[in-house]
């Protein structure tokens, strides 16, 4: 199958499986400039599915970098609130969200951590109304990836540029399940398997999870009335969609006050153009009280100081070590992929959709049940073939994973 055929399939899967665009629905796309070809495929399939209007906002690594190199220092507390307000309005009025990832994962590695922190904080505050609708799963949304030269060069540094780009595209196509005979049927079966695993966890009603391995002895208490989810889900507007392509995880909401112990990252974190590696933290009462990193220590510290909720976690996700992305042996340097190679936790904002019976409950009531509140939501990986996982309930312990693999099929 040719590259163009696979690219078209990715666009079709993004629309049919990822967004499941409804007739008459508007679609809002964000994408790097290098994703134009994929944006065109997605746009075409969205209109074929009945979209009334597709609007794309493009970003450019070079102009982003220019800001950090040349803008005056007082510019980094500024964000385009006018645009963020427009995006939030679009979501409130029912538009679907499509995000295409693919930017240079270490674009800002030589820039001031202090400026990066200020810019990220300003952006997070401006975009909070829109992101609250996403974390509440109010509308159908999806994230999909596009290979770009800068990204490919970092994933495959020993290959020539054209070969690196081709290798990255092949990895994306495979992980996104578009290189099979019938991608839609394959996604249907994959979603069913994730739903079955989430049901087993929901039926078990564990009070907490315990992760154990090198540098890790972590107990994650789960929120009161937590709900496990994975794969396709029904959004608040009634549309069933797959938020992430690819996805291999099931996930839920931890209790913001009931996380104890130590945990080490098992993969590097690439966040907003910065590398943070070998993260090691200690929790007390749900809060990170010690944090270290061999690279990006300053960036990590500034992330944790974003707000009170940034030192607590809003998500815990389980991924077997034998997942297709992990088995590929590729470190994608992109959270969308690397989080689906490993169990992970997320600093910051909780997905309140991962709670049962939330209708009519106030934000304060959701916090009381354990849901964390923050400007950020940053996933980082803690699973590997050296990590064991147990479910805890009423003083008993149930083996769930051994050496990173599910104990039961």
HELIX and SHEET records of a PDB file:
HELIX    1   1 UNK A    3  UNK A   13  1                                  11    
HELIX    2   2 UNK A   14  UNK A   19  3                                   6    
HELIX    3   3 UNK A   33  UNK A   35  5                                   3    
HELIX    4   4 UNK A   36  UNK A   48  1                                  13    
HELIX    5   5 UNK A   61  UNK A   70  1                                  10    
HELIX    6   6 UNK A   73  UNK A   77  5                                   5    
HELIX    7   7 UNK A   81  UNK A   92  1                                  12    
HELIX    8   8 UNK A  113  UNK A  135  1                                  23    
HELIX    9   9 UNK A  149  UNK A  155  1                                   7    
HELIX   10  10 UNK A  161  UNK A  175  1                                  15    
HELIX   11  11 UNK A  183  UNK A  204  1                                  22    
HELIX   12  12 UNK A  297  UNK A  304  1                                   8    
HELIX   13  13 UNK A  308  UNK A  311  5                                   4    
HELIX   14  14 UNK A  324  UNK A  327  1                                   4    
HELIX   15  15 UNK A  335  UNK A  338  1                                   4    
HELIX   16  16 UNK A  339  UNK A  341  5                                   3    
HELIX   17  17 UNK A  352  UNK A  354  5                                   3    
HELIX   18  18 UNK A  363  UNK A  368  1                                   6    
SHEET    1   A 4 UNK A  53  UNK A  59  0                                        
SHEET    2   A 4 UNK A  26  UNK A  32  1                                        
SHEET    3   A 4 UNK A  96  UNK A 101  1                                        
SHEET    4   A 4 UNK A 141  UNK A 145  1                                        
SHEET    1   B 8 UNK A 287  UNK A 292  0                                        
SHEET    2   B 8 UNK A 280  UNK A 284 -1                                        
SHEET    3   B 8 UNK A 254  UNK A 264 -1                                        
SHEET    4   B 8 UNK A 216  UNK A 222 -1                                        
SHEET    5   B 8 UNK A 208  UNK A 213 -1                                        
SHEET    6   B 8 UNK A 388  UNK A 393 -1                                        
SHEET    7   B 8 UNK A 396  UNK A 402 -1                                        
SHEET    8   B 8 UNK A 405  UNK A 406 -1                                        
SHEET    1   C 2 UNK A 233  UNK A 234  0                                        
SHEET    2   C 2 UNK A 240  UNK A 241 -1                                        
SHEET    1   D 4 UNK A 250  UNK A 252  0                                        
SHEET    2   D 4 UNK A 313  UNK A 318 -1                                        
SHEET    3   D 4 UNK A 344  UNK A 348 -1                                        
SHEET    4   D 4 UNK A 377  UNK A 381 -1                                        
SHEET    1   E 2 UNK A 269  UNK A 271  0                                        
SHEET    2   E 2 UNK A 274  UNK A 276 -1                                        
END                                                                             
